[in-house]
Amino acid sequence: AQKVTQAQTEISVVEKEDVTLDCVYETRDTTYYLFWYKQPPSGELVFLIRRNSFDEQNEISGRYSWNFQKSTSSFNFTITASQVVDSAVYFCALTERGNSGGYQKVTFGTGTKLQVIP
Amino acid sequence: EPEVTQTPSHQVTQMGQEVILRCVPISNHLYFYWYRQILGQKVEFLVSFYNNEISEKSEIFDDQFSVERPDGSNFTLKIRSTKLEDSAMYFCASRLDGEAFFGQGTRLTVV
């Protein structure tokens, strides 16, 4: 069974600070995808990144970076020089390949609410 | 860029009424999903649909819920007799392979 844990319920930072959002996952499958989504106050889910289980390279996209470590089953997300517009709920998610060959449902963590204070 | 489209964006319905939430998945996708998010809570899986049948459903997806893909393009979620606790944001998603694409959601308010 797949499980995603986001231990940080809420984080507040002052603008321009760096912040890391933690994500720990559990899966018995060797083939899986990990995702991060942003949910602003308007409610939609904004896709940020996906990473498959065979690609442990860290990724940087502007102020965003992701650290995928299979050894610790973690997929952490860092925002550098945070801005007020980064205030949102961030969800980490996981989907397994499954025995049937198709991908299973996406399982979400409970989310981390980030508040960036000006 | 292709996207998943959900209508309506917001629906208000009276308790006990039937409601149908509509989704147009990305055209070449094969797997379809409905998720629910009660305000302030996590995004919960409801049901997955593949090859014209339900492939998995959660314990939330009881007899009051049903899904259909009536015409090869739309994917609908029906709630037969809405309850107050069905008030939530409902997300549709579709996928071809690993990446799941989510719609913008329908906010259902049951009064």
Interface residues (C-beta under 8 A of the other chain):
Chain A: Y33 F35 Y37 G43 E44 L45 F47 R50 N52 F91 A93 T95 G102 Y103 Q104 K105 V106 T107 F108 G109 T110 G111
Chain B: L30 Y31 Y33 Y35 Q41 K42 V43 E44 F45 S48 Y50 S55 E56 M89 F91 A93 R95 D97 G98 E99 A100 F101 F102 Q104 G105 R107
